Amino acid sequence: MELVLFAITALVAIVGAVAMLLSSNAIHSALFLLLNFCAIAVLYLLLNAPFLFAIQLIIYAGAIIVLFLFAVMLLGAERAEDERDTIAWQRPVALVMGLILAAQVAYVVLTGTPAPAGGQDAAFGAPERIARELFTTYLLPFEVTAMLILAALVGVVVLHIREKRQVS
Amino acid sequence: MIPTGYYVALAGVLFALGVIGVLTRRNALVVFMSVELMLNSANLAIVAFANARQDTAGQILVFFTIVVAAAEVAVGLALLVQIFRTKRTTDVDEINLLKG
């Protein structure tokens, strides 16, 4: 049963990723990426990570995709690519290199030491336990994260300030 | 139970797809989306290993990764908007001001 669920979700994730790469409209790409993120969220549930399932849906599927859609629509960059290539051999070489990478991963997965399947104790990923770890062992990184987000916020605002000195 | 190797294989496939996207697409926004795809596949692998080891620390690591990714997307898209304002394009081949 779980294996069937995994197979369907993995298929949806891969189809979403491939469709994102192939669609020429950037808005469609963003929506296919949303499909991929949702499939990965379901996989998090299968992996006993309900907290990350919620985080994935809220931050990735919610905030980040909306930000992408805003940027695409704001810039009107749906079809920024035309078909001419400045470097003719770029695409085939990129495809070959991507396939080599996939083959390497497949080799490592197939021949490496198999990791234990796990999942005997589903409570290890409970939100309560994550919260306790986060606010005791990982309190400093947690606070540093707050500084990071503040820095990103200030950076974005600074980037969007228009130069008004030339006008006056 | 599903073997951890299946998850790692899926993460590898998604990562390879992201690499192909970064290398072949020329719309900067789609390149950026491919980077997000790679981040997600890495997260998936980490969560799979966390489940295999029954360790909460892996999930906390992924939580921090997601937070950093969110900050990165905000700054990156702001940069793209600025580039679009000056160059009127999001084609990565056209953005060559630093070319020697």
Interface residues (C-beta under 8 A of the other chain):
Chain A: E2 L3 F6 A10 A13 I14 A17 V18 M20 L21 A26 S29 A30 L33 N36 F37 I40 L43 Y44 L46 L47 N48 A49 F51 L52 I55 Q56 I59 Y60 A63 I64 L67 F68 A71 V72 L74 L75 A77 A80 E81 T86 Q90 R91 V93 A94 L95 M97 G98 L99 L101 A102 V105 A106 V108 V109 L110 P114 A115 P116 A117 G118 G119 Q120 D121 F124 G125 R129 I130 E133 L134 Y138 P141 T145 L148 I149 A151 A152 L153 G155 V156 L159 H160
Chain B: M1 I2 P3 T4 G5 Y6 Y7 V8 A9 L10 G12 V13 L14 F15 A16 L17 G18 V19 I20 G21 L23 T24 R25 R26 N27 A28 L29 V30 F32 M33 S34 E36 L37 N40 N43 L44 V47 A48 F49 A50 N51 A52 R53 Q54 D55 T56 A57 Q59 I60 V62 F63 F64 I66 V67 V68 A69 A70 A71 E72 V73 A74 V75 L77 A78 L79 L80 V81 Q82 F84 T89 T90 D91 D93
